[in-house]
């Protein structure tokens, strides 16, 4: 967890939902049950991919291999029942996760 060592906070998807709710994001805007399907790492990868990062850029940012990024993206798409990066970006934007 390099990000934690660098001083970044790490939240579970459920806790992130509570924090967002506290700052005025309505529960309808973020479906906790959908976020709960994702691991913390999948959520990190999903956000970077949705922001337009390439697999290589995500791998470099998170200190993982490109193959691991591909595996996480596949898992995210499967768990959220999406079929492309474009759908993933739209899904994340609608929920203000970018």
Secondary structure, DSSP 8 states (H G I E B T S, - for coil): -HHHHTT-----HHHHHHHHHHTT--TTTS-HHHHHTS-HHHHHHHHHHHTT--HHHHHHHHT--HHHHHHHHHHHHHHHT--SHHHHHHHHHHTT--
